[in-house]
């Protein structure tokens, strides 16, 4: 799944880290994230993420 990391981070503005997967998905939805970004976030393991880089790294694993 090729998600543009810059686009994804735009959808995560306002997330306070560390953040749970649920918080990250909710924030992305509120920012109008597209289906590709939402699918990528939904496929991440259910754990806490300590930075935007940690999210990008996890999403990048599926590529």
Buried (B, 14 or more C-beta within 10 A) or exposed (E): EEBEBEEBBBBBEEBEBEBEBEBBBBBBEEBEBBEBBBBBBEEBEEEEBEEBEBBBEBBEEEE
